[in-house]
């Protein structure tokens, strides 16, 4: 049964409530909350909220926490058939995490511009940084020891081919 408009609103309201807990009530991080829902059943799979400050972990975003918890719950790194509701447009890291998790759709509340205006978050700046040519990026990326690194990948490829490693 498809998710109704009323359910969409309820799931987004829950993500927004989680954002309030993080940013205002506990001050554990920015105002970011997320809810993952099985789109086939309309059931909440998991939730997450920002804990960057309380955990001293720049990756502890609401979407990432929800994805980690949901994947653990379903026993898979992929969340096929699921969608995410997030209180704000996902930053580049969270957007990519949604792609890696194979979420079918991302619903968001506040935009990058809203977050920048009211919270002074740098999400849009990071997005711009990622789209620059490597030579123009502020944090240099330098390749080292490619041949040694590729040797490990070759061994891994053999394990995958032999069925000894589960490959997603």
DSSP file (Angstrom, degrees, kcal/mol; ACC not computed):
  #  RESIDUE AA STRUCTURE BP1 BP2  ACC     N-H-->O    O-->H-N    N-H-->O    O-->H-N    TCO  KAPPA ALPHA  PHI   PSI    X-CA   Y-CA   Z-CA
    1    1 A X              0   0    0      0, 0.0     3,-0.1     0, 0.0     0, 0.0   0.000 360.0 360.0 360.0 127.7    0.0    0.0    0.0
    2    2 A X        -     0   0    0      1,-0.1     2,-0.3    39,-0.0    38,-0.1  -0.253 360.0 -97.9 -65.5 152.6    1.5    3.4   -1.0
    3    3 A X        -     0   0    0     36,-0.2    -1,-0.1     1,-0.1     2,-0.1  -0.536  42.7-130.6 -70.4 132.5    2.4    5.9    1.7
    4    4 A X     >  -     0   0    0     -2,-0.3     4,-2.6     1,-0.1     5,-0.2  -0.354  19.3-109.8 -81.4 163.8   -0.4    8.5    2.0
    5    5 A X  H  > S+     0   0    0      1,-0.2     4,-2.2     2,-0.2     5,-0.2   0.880 121.6  54.1 -58.5 -38.4    0.1   12.3    2.0
    6    6 A X  H  > S+     0   0    0      2,-0.2     4,-2.1     1,-0.2    -1,-0.2   0.905 108.9  47.5 -64.0 -41.4   -0.9   12.2    5.7
    7    7 A X  H  > S+     0   0    0      2,-0.2     4,-2.9     1,-0.2     5,-0.3   0.908 108.2  55.1 -67.2 -41.5    1.8    9.6    6.4
    8    8 A X  H  X S+     0   0    0     -4,-2.6     4,-2.3     1,-0.2    -2,-0.2   0.939 110.3  47.0 -53.9 -47.0    4.4   11.6    4.5
    9    9 A X  H  X S+     0   0    0     -4,-2.2     4,-2.5     1,-0.2    -1,-0.2   0.896 111.6  50.7 -63.3 -41.1    3.6   14.6    6.7
   10   10 A X  H  X S+     0   0    0     -4,-2.1     4,-2.0     2,-0.2    -1,-0.2   0.908 110.6  48.4 -64.7 -41.9    3.8   12.5    9.9
   11   11 A X  H  X S+     0   0    0     -4,-2.9     4,-2.1     2,-0.2    -1,-0.2   0.906 113.3  47.3 -65.9 -40.5    7.2   11.0    9.0
   12   12 A X  H  X S+     0   0    0     -4,-2.3     4,-2.5    -5,-0.3    -2,-0.2   0.896 109.2  54.1 -67.8 -38.1    8.6   14.4    8.1
   13   13 A X  H  X S+     0   0    0     -4,-2.5     4,-2.3     1,-0.2    -1,-0.2   0.883 107.9  50.7 -61.4 -37.0    7.2   15.8   11.4
   14   14 A X  H  X S+     0   0    0     -4,-2.0     4,-2.4     2,-0.2    -2,-0.2   0.919 109.4  49.9 -66.0 -43.1    9.0   13.1   13.3
   15   15 A X  H  X S+     0   0    0     -4,-2.1     4,-1.8     1,-0.2    72,-0.3   0.906 112.0  48.5 -61.1 -40.8   12.3   13.9   11.5
   16   16 A X  H  X S+     0   0    0     -4,-2.5     4,-1.9     2,-0.2    -1,-0.2   0.890 109.1  52.8 -66.6 -39.7   11.7   17.6   12.4
   17   17 A X  H  X S+     0   0    0     -4,-2.3     4,-1.8     1,-0.2    -2,-0.2   0.906 108.7  50.2 -61.7 -41.3   11.0   16.6   16.0
   18   18 A X  H  X S+     0   0    0     -4,-2.4     4,-2.1     1,-0.2    -1,-0.2   0.865 107.3  54.7 -64.4 -35.2   14.3   14.6   16.1
   19   19 A X  H  X S+     0   0    0     -4,-1.8     4,-2.7     1,-0.2     5,-0.4   0.885 105.9  52.4 -65.2 -37.3   16.1   17.7   14.7
   20   20 A X  H  X>S+     0   0    0     -4,-1.9     4,-2.3     2,-0.2     5,-2.3   0.903 106.8  53.0 -63.9 -41.5   14.7   19.8   17.6
   21   21 A X  I  <>S+     0   0    0     -4,-1.8     5,-3.3     3,-0.2     6,-0.6   0.943 115.2  41.0 -58.3 -48.2   16.0   17.2   20.1
   22   22 A X  I  <5S+     0   0    0     -4,-2.1     6,-1.3     3,-0.2     7,-1.3   0.952 125.1  31.2 -67.3 -51.2   19.5   17.4   18.7
   23   23 A X  I  <5S+     0   0    0     -4,-2.7    -3,-0.2     4,-0.2    -2,-0.2   0.812 135.1  15.6 -82.4 -30.6   19.8   21.1   18.0
   24   24 A X  I  <5S+     0   0    0     -4,-2.3    -3,-0.2    -5,-0.4    -2,-0.1   0.823 125.7  39.0-113.3 -50.1   17.7   22.7   20.8
   25   25 A X  I   <S+     0   0    0     -5,-2.3    -3,-0.2     1,-0.1    -4,-0.2   0.962 134.6  12.6 -75.5 -51.8   16.9   20.3   23.6
   26   26 A X  S   <S-     0   0    0     -5,-3.3    -4,-0.2    -6,-0.2    -1,-0.1   0.621  83.7-143.2 -99.8 -15.6   20.1   18.3   24.0
   27   27 A X        +     0   0    0     -6,-0.6    -4,-0.2    -7,-0.3    -5,-0.1   0.861  51.9 143.1  52.5  38.4   22.4   20.5   21.9
   28   28 A X  S    S-     0   0    0     -6,-1.3    26,-2.0    -7,-0.3    25,-1.5   0.591  71.4 -42.8 -82.6 -11.9   24.1   17.3   20.8
   29   29 A X  S    S-     0   0    0     -7,-1.3    -1,-0.1    23,-0.2    -2,-0.1  -0.962  90.2 -30.5 173.8-165.5   24.6   18.7   17.3
   30   30 A X  S    S-     0   0    0     -2,-0.3     2,-2.3     1,-0.1    20,-0.3  -0.121  74.7 -84.0 -68.4 171.7   22.9   20.6   14.5
   31   31 A X  S    S+     0   0    0     -9,-0.2     2,-0.4    -8,-0.2   -12,-0.2  -0.462  81.7 132.1 -79.2  71.0   19.1   20.5   13.9
   32   32 A X        +     0   0    0     -2,-2.3    18,-2.3   -13,-0.3     2,-0.3  -0.987  23.1 162.6-130.6 126.3   19.1   17.4   11.9
   33   33 A X  E     -A   49   0A   0     -2,-0.4    54,-2.6    16,-0.2     2,-0.3  -0.971  12.3-167.0-138.2 154.0   16.9   14.3   12.3
   34   34 A X  E     -AB  48  86A   0     14,-2.9    14,-2.3    -2,-0.3     2,-0.4  -0.994   9.1-164.6-145.8 148.5   16.0   11.5   10.0
   35   35 A X  E     -AB  47  85A   0     50,-2.6    50,-2.8    -2,-0.3     2,-0.5  -0.999  10.5-152.9-133.7 128.6   13.4    8.7    9.7
   36   36 A X  E     -AB  46  84A   0     10,-2.9     9,-3.1    -2,-0.4    10,-1.2  -0.897  17.7-171.9-104.0 131.2   13.7    5.6    7.5
   37   37 A X  E     -AB  44  83A   0     46,-2.6    46,-2.6    -2,-0.5     2,-0.8  -0.954  29.6-122.7-126.0 138.8   10.5    4.0    6.4
   38   38 A X  E >>> -AB  43  82A   0      5,-2.8     4,-3.1    -2,-0.4     3,-0.7  -0.732  23.8-156.5 -76.4 111.0    9.7    0.8    4.5
   39   39 A X  T 345S+     0   0    0     42,-2.3   -36,-0.2    -2,-0.8    -1,-0.2   0.697  87.9  59.0 -67.0 -19.1    7.8    2.2    1.6
   40   40 A X  T 345S+     0   0    0     41,-0.6    -1,-0.2     1,-0.1    42,-0.1   0.826 123.2  19.0 -78.4 -31.6    6.0   -1.1    1.0
   41   41 A X  T <45S-     0   0    0     -3,-0.7    -2,-0.2     2,-0.2    -1,-0.1   0.616  93.8-126.6-113.1 -18.6    4.5   -1.3    4.5
   42   42 A X  T  <5 +     0   0    0     -4,-3.1     2,-0.3     1,-0.3    -3,-0.2   0.639  63.0 139.7  77.5  13.8    4.6    2.3    5.7
   43   43 A X  E   < -A   38   0A   0     -5,-0.6    -5,-2.8     1,-0.0     2,-0.4  -0.719  59.3-114.9 -94.0 140.6    6.4    1.2    8.9
   44   44 A X  E     -A   37   0A   0     -2,-0.3    -7,-0.3    -7,-0.2     3,-0.1  -0.594  27.7-174.4 -70.1 128.0    9.2    3.1   10.4
   45   45 A X  E     -     0   0A   0     -9,-3.1     2,-0.3     1,-0.4    -8,-0.2   0.883  61.4 -30.0 -88.4 -48.8   12.4    1.0   10.2
   46   46 A X  E     -A   36   0A   0    -10,-1.2   -10,-2.9     2,-0.0    -1,-0.4  -0.972  52.3-141.1-161.7 170.5   14.7    3.3   12.2
   47   47 A X  E     -A   35   0A   0     -2,-0.3     2,-0.3   -12,-0.2   -12,-0.2  -0.878  13.8-175.2-133.8 164.8   15.5    6.9   13.2
   48   48 A X  E     -A   34   0A   0    -14,-2.3   -14,-2.9    -2,-0.3     2,-0.3  -0.987   4.3-167.7-157.6 158.6   18.5    9.0   13.7
   49   49 A X  E     -A   33   0A   0     -2,-0.3   -16,-0.2   -16,-0.2     2,-0.2  -0.971  38.6 -82.3-146.2 162.2   19.6   12.4   14.9
   50   50 A X        +     0   0    0    -18,-2.3    11,-0.2   -20,-0.3   -22,-0.2  -0.429  43.2 162.0 -69.6 131.0   22.7   14.6   14.8
   51   51 A X     >  +     0   0    0      9,-2.6     4,-2.3    -2,-0.2     6,-0.3  -0.026  29.1 128.0-135.6  28.5   25.2   13.9   17.6
   52   52 A X  H  >>S+     0   0    0      8,-0.5     5,-1.4     1,-0.2     4,-0.7   0.901  79.9  39.1 -55.0 -45.8   28.3   15.5   16.2
   53   53 A X  H  45S+     0   0    0    -25,-1.5     3,-0.2     2,-0.2   -24,-0.2   0.913 116.7  47.4 -75.3 -43.8   29.0   17.6   19.3
   54   54 A X  H  45S+     0   0    0    -26,-2.0    -2,-0.2     1,-0.2    -1,-0.2   0.813 123.8  33.5 -69.6 -28.2   28.1   15.0   22.0
   55   55 A X  H  <5S-     0   0    0     -4,-2.3    -1,-0.2   -27,-0.4    -2,-0.2   0.458  99.0-130.8-103.9  -3.7   30.1   12.3   20.3
   56   56 A X  T  <5 +     0   0    0     -4,-0.7     2,-0.4    -5,-0.2    -3,-0.2   0.924  66.7 130.0  50.1  47.3   32.9   14.5   18.9
   57   57 A X    > < -     0   0    0     -5,-1.4     3,-1.8    -6,-0.3    -1,-0.2  -0.946  51.4-158.5-135.5 109.7   32.4   12.7   15.6
   58   58 A X  T 3  S+     0   0    0     -2,-0.4    -6,-0.1     1,-0.3    -1,-0.1   0.618  94.1  55.9 -66.9  -9.4   31.9   14.8   12.4
   59   59 A X  T 3  S+     0   0    0      1,-0.1     2,-2.3    -7,-0.1    -1,-0.3   0.448  74.1 104.2 -98.3  -0.5   30.2   11.9   10.7
   60   60 A X    <   +     0   0    0     -3,-1.8    -9,-2.6     4,-0.1    -8,-0.5  -0.351  49.4 152.3 -83.4  62.9   27.4   11.4   13.3
   61   61 A X     >  -     0   0    0     -2,-2.3     4,-2.7   -11,-0.2     5,-0.2  -0.515  58.0-110.6 -87.6 159.4   24.7   13.0   11.2
   62   62 A X  H  > S+     0   0    0      1,-0.2     4,-2.4     2,-0.2   -28,-0.2   0.894 117.4  48.5 -57.7 -43.9   21.0   12.1   11.6
   63   63 A X  H  > S+     0   0    0      2,-0.2     4,-2.6     1,-0.2    -1,-0.2   0.911 111.9  49.2 -65.0 -42.0   20.9   10.4    8.2
   64   64 A X  H  > S+     0   0    0      2,-0.2     4,-2.8     1,-0.2     5,-0.2   0.916 111.4  49.1 -65.4 -42.8   24.0    8.3    8.9
   65   65 A X  H  X S+     0   0    0     -4,-2.7     4,-2.5     2,-0.2     5,-0.2   0.930 112.6  47.9 -61.7 -44.2   22.8    7.2   12.3
   66   66 A X  H  X S+     0   0    0     -4,-2.4     4,-2.6    -5,-0.2     5,-0.2   0.916 113.3  47.9 -62.7 -42.8   19.4    6.2   10.9
   67   67 A X  H  X S+     0   0    0     -4,-2.6     4,-2.9     2,-0.2     5,-0.3   0.936 112.1  48.9 -64.2 -46.9   21.1    4.3    8.0
   68   68 A X  H  X S+     0   0    0     -4,-2.8     4,-2.0     1,-0.2    -2,-0.2   0.932 115.2  44.2 -58.4 -46.4   23.5    2.5   10.4
   69   69 A X  H  X S+     0   0    0     -4,-2.5     4,-2.2    -5,-0.2    -1,-0.2   0.910 114.9  48.3 -67.1 -41.7   20.7    1.5   12.7
   70   70 A X  H  X S+     0   0    0     -4,-2.6     4,-2.6    -5,-0.2     5,-0.2   0.923 111.2  49.5 -66.2 -44.1   18.3    0.4    9.9
   71   71 A X  H  X>S+     0   0    0     -4,-2.9     5,-1.7     1,-0.2     4,-1.4   0.909 111.8  49.0 -62.1 -41.3   21.0   -1.7    8.1
   72   72 A X  H  <5S+     0   0    0     -4,-2.0    -1,-0.2    -5,-0.3    -2,-0.2   0.915 111.9  50.1 -62.2 -42.2   21.9   -3.4   11.4
   73   73 A X  H  <5S+     0   0    0     -4,-2.2    -2,-0.2     1,-0.2    -1,-0.2   0.906 117.0  38.3 -64.4 -43.4   18.2   -4.1   12.0
   74   74 A X  H  <5S-     0   0    0     -4,-2.6    -1,-0.2     2,-0.2    -2,-0.2   0.589 106.9-124.6 -87.3  -9.3   17.5   -5.6    8.6
   75   75 A X  T  <5S+     0   0    0     -4,-1.4     2,-0.3    -5,-0.2    -3,-0.2   0.844  76.1  92.4  73.6  33.9   20.8   -7.4    8.4
   76   76 A X  S   <S-     0   0    0     -5,-1.7    -1,-0.2    -6,-0.2    -2,-0.2  -0.991  74.9-131.7-154.6 148.6   22.0   -5.8    5.1
   77   77 A X  S    S+     0   0    0     -2,-0.3     2,-0.4    -3,-0.1    -6,-0.1   0.494  93.7  72.3 -78.7  -1.0   24.0   -2.8    3.9
   78   78 A X        -     0   0    0     -7,-0.1    24,-0.2    24,-0.1    23,-0.1  -0.924  63.0-161.0-118.0 141.0   21.1   -2.1    1.5
   79   79 A X    >   -     0   0    0     22,-4.1     3,-2.0    -2,-0.4    25,-0.3  -0.400  22.9-180.0-114.9  52.7   17.7   -0.7    2.4
   80   80 A X  T 3   +     0   0    0      1,-0.3    23,-0.1    23,-0.1     3,-0.1  -0.260  69.8  22.6 -55.6 137.4   15.8   -1.7   -0.7
   81   81 A X  T 3  S+     0   0    0     21,-0.3   -42,-2.3     1,-0.3   -41,-0.6   0.456 103.3 112.5  84.5   1.2   12.2   -0.6   -0.6
   82   82 A X  E <   -B   38   0A   0     -3,-2.0    22,-3.2    20,-0.3    23,-0.5  -0.747  46.2-163.9-110.0 156.2   12.9    2.1    2.0
   83   83 A X  E     -Bc  37 105A   0    -46,-2.6   -46,-2.6    -2,-0.3     2,-0.4  -0.868  13.7-134.0-127.6 163.4   12.8    5.9    1.8
   84   84 A X  E     -Bc  36 106A   0     21,-2.3    23,-3.0    -2,-0.3     2,-0.5  -0.960   6.3-160.0-124.3 141.5   14.2    8.5    4.1
   85   85 A X  E     -Bc  35 107A   0    -50,-2.8   -50,-2.6    -2,-0.4     2,-0.4  -0.984  19.5-178.8-114.3 123.1   12.7   11.6    5.6
   86   86 A X  E     -Bc  34 108A   0     21,-2.8    23,-1.5    -2,-0.5   -52,-0.2  -0.975  34.1-131.0-130.4 141.5   15.2   14.2    6.8
   87   87 A X  E    S+     0   0A   0    -54,-2.6    23,-2.6    -2,-0.4     2,-0.3   0.697  92.5  22.2 -65.2 -19.6   14.7   17.5    8.4
   88   88 A X  E    S- c   0 110A   0    -55,-0.3    23,-0.2    21,-0.3     3,-0.1  -0.976 101.2 -77.9-144.4 157.2   17.1   19.2    6.0
   89   89 A X        -     0   0    0     21,-2.9     6,-0.1    -2,-0.3    -2,-0.1  -0.329  64.3-104.1 -53.3 126.5   18.5   18.6    2.6
   90   90 A X        -     0   0    0      4,-0.1    -1,-0.1     1,-0.1    22,-0.1  -0.252  29.7-121.2 -62.0 139.5   21.3   16.0    3.1
   91   91 A X     >  -     0   0    0     -3,-0.1     4,-3.0     1,-0.1     5,-0.3  -0.191  40.3 -91.8 -64.8 170.0   24.9   17.2    3.1
   92   92 A X  H  > S+     0   0    0     31,-0.3     4,-2.3     1,-0.2     5,-0.2   0.887 127.7  50.5 -56.2 -40.3   27.1   15.6    0.4
   93   93 A X  H  > S+     0   0    0      2,-0.2     4,-2.2     1,-0.2    -1,-0.2   0.943 114.6  42.8 -62.8 -47.3   28.2   12.8    2.9
   94   94 A X  H  > S+     0   0    0      2,-0.2     4,-2.3     1,-0.2    -2,-0.2   0.881 111.4  54.3 -68.9 -37.9   24.6   12.0    3.9
   95   95 A X  H  X S+     0   0    0     -4,-3.0     4,-1.8     1,-0.2    -1,-0.2   0.939 111.2  45.9 -60.5 -45.5   23.4   12.1    0.3
   96   96 A X  H  X S+     0   0    0     -4,-2.3     4,-2.9    -5,-0.3    -2,-0.2   0.882 108.9  55.5 -65.2 -37.4   26.1    9.6   -0.7
   97   97 A X  H  X S+     0   0    0     -4,-2.2     4,-2.2     1,-0.2    -1,-0.2   0.897 106.3  51.9 -61.0 -38.9   25.3    7.4    2.3
   98   98 A X  H  <>S+     0   0    0     -4,-2.3     5,-2.1     2,-0.2     4,-0.4   0.897 110.8  47.9 -62.7 -39.9   21.6    7.4    1.1
   99   99 A X  H ><5S+     0   0    0     -4,-1.8     3,-1.3     1,-0.2    -2,-0.2   0.935 111.3  49.4 -65.7 -46.2   22.9    6.3   -2.3
  100  100 A X  H 3<5S+     0   0    0     -4,-2.9    -2,-0.2     1,-0.3    -1,-0.2   0.867 109.7  52.4 -60.1 -36.6   25.1    3.6   -0.9
  101  101 A X  T 3<5S-     0   0    0     -4,-2.2   -22,-4.1    -5,-0.2    -1,-0.3   0.558 110.4-126.7 -77.4  -6.8   22.2    2.3    1.2
  102  102 A X  T < 5 +     0   0    0     -3,-1.3   -21,-0.3    -4,-0.4   -20,-0.3   0.816  40.9 177.6  64.9  33.0   20.1    2.1   -1.9
  103  103 A X      < -     0   0    0     -5,-2.1   -20,-0.2     1,-0.1    -1,-0.2  -0.444  27.2-140.0 -64.4 141.7   17.3    4.2   -0.4
  104  104 A X  S    S+     0   0    0    -22,-3.2     2,-0.3   -25,-0.3   -21,-0.2   0.768  74.5   4.6 -79.5 -26.3   14.6    4.7   -3.1
  105  105 A X  E     -c   83   0A   0    -23,-0.5   -21,-2.3    -7,-0.1     2,-0.5  -0.990  57.7-143.0-159.1 148.8   13.8    8.3   -2.3
  106  106 A X  E     -c   84   0A   0     -2,-0.3     2,-0.4   -23,-0.2   -21,-0.2  -0.976  14.5-170.4-116.9 120.9   14.9   11.2   -0.1
  107  107 A X  E     -c   85   0A   0    -23,-3.0   -21,-2.8    -2,-0.5     2,-0.3  -0.932  14.8-179.3-105.7 133.3   12.3   13.6    1.3
  108  108 A X  E     -c   86   0A   0     -2,-0.4   -21,-0.2   -23,-0.2   -19,-0.1  -0.953  23.5-160.4-136.3 156.1   13.7   16.7    3.0
  109  109 A X  E    S+     0   0A   0    -23,-1.5   -21,-0.3    -2,-0.3    -1,-0.2   0.822  72.6  36.4 -93.6 -90.7   12.4   19.8    4.8
  110  110 A X  E    S-c   88   0A   0    -23,-2.6   -21,-2.9     1,-0.1    -1,-0.2  -0.289  78.2-130.0 -67.7 150.7   14.8   22.7    5.0
  111  111 A X     >  -     0   0    0    -23,-0.2     4,-2.4     1,-0.1     5,-0.2  -0.425  27.5-100.4 -93.0 171.0   17.1   23.5    2.0
  112  112 A X  H  > S+     0   0    0      1,-0.2     4,-2.7     2,-0.2     5,-0.2   0.917 126.0  53.2 -53.1 -44.4   20.9   24.1    2.0
  113  113 A X  H  > S+     0   0    0      1,-0.2     4,-2.6     2,-0.2    -1,-0.2   0.893 108.1  49.1 -62.3 -40.8   20.1   27.8    1.8
  114  114 A X  H  > S+     0   0    0      2,-0.2     4,-2.6     1,-0.2     5,-0.4   0.930 112.7  47.5 -62.3 -45.9   17.9   27.6    4.9
  115  115 A X  H  X>S+     0   0    0     -4,-2.4     4,-2.3     1,-0.2     6,-1.0   0.896 114.2  47.1 -64.3 -41.5   20.5   25.8    6.9
  116  116 A X  H  X5S+     0   0    0     -4,-2.7     4,-1.1     4,-0.2    -1,-0.2   0.919 114.4  47.1 -66.6 -44.0   23.2   28.2    5.8
  117  117 A X  H  <5S+     0   0    0     -4,-2.6    -2,-0.2    -5,-0.2    -1,-0.2   0.924 126.0  25.6 -65.3 -45.0   21.1   31.3    6.6
  118  118 A X  H  <5S+     0   0    0     -4,-2.6    -2,-0.2    -5,-0.2    -3,-0.2   0.734 136.5  25.2 -97.1 -23.7   19.9   30.2   10.0
  119  119 A X  H  <5S-     0   0    0     -4,-2.3    -3,-0.2    -5,-0.4    -2,-0.1   0.497  89.1-130.5-119.2  -6.6   22.6   27.8   11.2
  120  120 A X     << +     0   0    0     -4,-1.1    -4,-0.2    -5,-0.6     2,-0.2   0.795  47.4 164.3  59.3  30.6   25.7   28.9    9.3
  121  121 A X        -     0   0    0     -6,-1.0     3,-0.3    -9,-0.1    -1,-0.2  -0.508  38.7-137.3 -78.4 151.7   26.4   25.3    8.3
  122  122 A X     >  +     0   0    0      1,-0.2     4,-2.3    -2,-0.2     3,-0.3   0.145  63.6 120.8 -97.7  16.9   28.8   24.8    5.4
  123  123 A X  H  > S+     0   0    0      1,-0.3     4,-2.3     2,-0.2   -31,-0.3   0.890  78.3  46.9 -51.7 -47.2   27.0   22.1    3.4
  124  124 A X  H  > S+     0   0    0     -3,-0.3     4,-2.2     1,-0.2    -1,-0.3   0.881 110.3  54.0 -65.1 -36.5   26.7   24.2    0.3
  125  125 A X  H  > S+     0   0    0     -3,-0.3     4,-2.1     2,-0.2    -1,-0.2   0.909 109.1  48.3 -62.1 -41.8   30.4   25.1    0.6
  126  126 A X  H  X S+     0   0    0     -4,-2.3     4,-2.2     2,-0.2    -2,-0.2   0.901 108.6  53.6 -65.9 -40.1   31.4   21.5    0.8
  127  127 A X  H  X S+     0   0    0     -4,-2.3     4,-1.0    -5,-0.2    -1,-0.2   0.926 109.9  47.9 -60.1 -44.3   29.3   20.6   -2.2
  128  128 A X  H  X S+     0   0    0     -4,-2.2     4,-0.5     1,-0.2     3,-0.4   0.877 108.8  54.7 -62.5 -38.7   31.1   23.3   -4.2
  129  129 A X  H >< S+     0   0    0     -4,-2.1     3,-1.1     1,-0.2    -1,-0.2   0.902 105.3  52.6 -62.0 -41.9   34.4   22.0   -3.0
  130  130 A X  H 3< S+     0   0    0     -4,-2.2    -1,-0.2     1,-0.2    -2,-0.2   0.753 105.5  54.7 -67.7 -24.2   33.6   18.5   -4.3
  131  131 A X  H 3< S+     0   0    0     -4,-1.0    -1,-0.2    -3,-0.4    -2,-0.2   0.541  88.6  97.4 -89.2  -6.1   32.7   19.8   -7.8
  132  132 A X  S << S-     0   0    0     -3,-1.1     5,-0.1    -4,-0.5    -3,-0.0  -0.453  89.8 -93.5 -75.8 153.0   36.1   21.6   -8.2
  133  133 A X    >>  -     0   0    0      1,-0.1     3,-2.1    -2,-0.1     4,-0.6  -0.371  42.2-108.3 -59.5 149.7   38.9   20.0  -10.2
  134  134 A X  G >4 S+     0   0    0      1,-0.3     3,-1.1     2,-0.2     7,-0.3   0.845 118.4  57.2 -51.7 -40.3   41.2   18.1   -7.8
  135  135 A X  G 34 S+     0   0    0      1,-0.2    -1,-0.3     5,-0.1     5,-0.1   0.711 108.6  47.1 -67.1 -19.4   44.0   20.6   -8.3
  136  136 A X  G <4 S+     0   0    0     -3,-2.1    -1,-0.2    -7,-0.1    -2,-0.2   0.462  85.0 113.1-101.4  -3.1   41.7   23.5   -7.1
  137  137 A X    <<  -     0   0    0     -3,-1.1     4,-0.1    -4,-0.6    -7,-0.1  -0.424  68.3-132.2 -73.5 146.2   40.3   21.8   -4.0
  138  138 A X  S    S+     0   0    0      1,-0.2     2,-0.7    -2,-0.1    -1,-0.1   0.822  98.4  54.0 -67.5 -33.1   41.2   23.2   -0.6
  139  139 A X  S    S-     0   0    0    -10,-0.1    -1,-0.2    -5,-0.0    -2,-0.1  -0.900  94.2-131.8-104.1 107.9   42.2   19.8    0.8
  140  140 A X        -     0   0    0     -2,-0.7     2,-0.5     1,-0.1    -5,-0.1  -0.252  11.6-151.6 -62.4 142.9   44.7   18.2   -1.5
  141  141 A X        -     0   0    0     -7,-0.3     2,-0.5    -4,-0.1    -4,-0.1  -0.979  17.4-175.9-113.7 120.9   44.2   14.6   -2.5
  142  142 A X        -     0   0    0     -2,-0.5     2,-0.3     2,-0.0    -2,-0.0  -0.972  19.5-136.3-125.1 126.0   47.5   12.9   -3.3
  143  143 A X        +     0   0    0     -2,-0.5     2,-0.3     2,-0.0     3,-0.1  -0.647  28.6 175.9 -82.4 133.6   47.8    9.3   -4.6
  144  144 A X        -     0   0    0     -2,-0.3     5,-0.1     1,-0.1    -2,-0.0  -0.994  56.0  -1.6-137.5 143.7   50.5    7.1   -3.0
  145  145 A X     >  +     0   0    0     -2,-0.3     4,-2.2     1,-0.1     5,-0.2   0.833  65.8 166.1  51.0  46.5   51.5    3.5   -3.4
  146  146 A X  H  > S+     0   0    0      1,-0.2     4,-2.9     2,-0.2     5,-0.2   0.916  70.8  54.2 -57.1 -47.0   48.9    2.6   -5.9
  147  147 A X  H  > S+     0   0    0      1,-0.2     4,-1.5     2,-0.2    -1,-0.2   0.903 110.0  46.7 -59.4 -42.8   50.5   -0.7   -6.9
  148  148 A X  H  > S+     0   0    0      1,-0.2     4,-1.1     2,-0.2    -1,-0.2   0.906 113.6  48.8 -64.6 -41.2   50.6   -1.9   -3.3
  149  149 A X  H  X S+     0   0    0     -4,-2.2     4,-1.5     1,-0.2     3,-0.3   0.896 108.5  53.2 -65.5 -40.2   47.0   -0.9   -2.8
  150  150 A X  H  X S+     0   0    0     -4,-2.9     4,-2.4     1,-0.2    -1,-0.2   0.825  99.0  64.1 -66.3 -31.3   45.9   -2.6   -6.0
  151  151 A X  H  X S+     0   0    0     -4,-1.5     4,-2.0    -5,-0.2    -1,-0.2   0.906 102.6  48.8 -58.8 -41.5   47.5   -5.9   -4.9
  152  152 A X  H  X S+     0   0    0     -4,-1.1     4,-2.4    -3,-0.3    -1,-0.2   0.913 110.3  51.5 -63.7 -41.9   45.0   -6.0   -2.0
  153  153 A X  H  X S+     0   0    0     -4,-1.5     4,-2.6     1,-0.2    -2,-0.2   0.867 106.9  53.6 -63.5 -36.0   42.2   -5.3   -4.4
  154  154 A X  H  X S+     0   0    0     -4,-2.4     4,-1.8     2,-0.2    -1,-0.2   0.926 109.4  47.7 -63.8 -44.0   43.3   -8.1   -6.6
  155  155 A X  H  X S+     0   0    0     -4,-2.0     4,-1.9     1,-0.2    -2,-0.2   0.915 112.0  50.4 -61.9 -42.6   43.3  -10.5   -3.7
  156  156 A X  H  X S+     0   0    0     -4,-2.4     4,-2.5     1,-0.2    -2,-0.2   0.917 107.0  54.4 -61.0 -44.4   39.8   -9.3   -2.7
  157  157 A X  H  X S+     0   0    0     -4,-2.6     4,-2.5     1,-0.2    -1,-0.2   0.857 106.7  51.9 -58.6 -36.7   38.6   -9.8   -6.3
  158  158 A X  H  X S+     0   0    0     -4,-1.8     4,-1.9     2,-0.2    -1,-0.2   0.900 109.1  49.5 -66.7 -40.6   39.8  -13.4   -6.2
  159  159 A X  H  <>S+     0   0    0     -4,-1.9     5,-2.5     2,-0.2     6,-1.0   0.900 112.2  48.3 -64.6 -40.3   37.9  -14.0   -2.9
  160  160 A X  H ><5S+     0   0    0     -4,-2.5     3,-1.4     4,-0.2    -2,-0.2   0.942 111.3  49.9 -63.1 -47.6   34.7  -12.5   -4.5
  161  161 A X  H 3<5S+     0   0    0     -4,-2.5    -1,-0.2     1,-0.3    -2,-0.2   0.839 110.9  49.9 -61.3 -33.6   35.1  -14.6   -7.6
  162  162 A X  T 3<5S-     0   0    0     -4,-1.9    -1,-0.3    -5,-0.1    -2,-0.2   0.500 114.6-117.8 -83.4  -3.9   35.5  -17.7   -5.5
  163  163 A X  T < 5S+     0   0    0     -3,-1.4    -3,-0.2    -4,-0.4    -2,-0.1   0.665  81.9 121.0  76.5  16.3   32.4  -16.8   -3.5
  164  164 A X      < +     0   0    0     -5,-2.5     2,-0.4    -6,-0.2    -4,-0.2   0.646  69.4  48.9 -85.8 -15.8   34.4  -16.5   -0.2
  165  165 A X  S    S-     0   0    0     -6,-1.0     2,-0.5    -9,-0.1    -2,-0.2  -0.988  85.6-125.2-125.8 131.7   33.4  -12.9    0.3
  166  166 A X        -     0   0    0     -2,-0.4     2,-0.5    -3,-0.0    -6,-0.1  -0.654  32.6-162.6 -75.1 122.6   29.9  -11.6    0.2
  167  167 A X              0   0    0     -2,-0.5    -2,-0.0    -7,-0.1    -1,-0.0  -0.926 360.0 360.0-115.7 127.0   30.0   -8.8   -2.3
  168  168 A X              0   0    0     -2,-0.5    -1,-0.1   -91,-0.0    -2,-0.0   0.414 360.0 360.0 -98.4 360.0   27.3   -6.2   -2.6
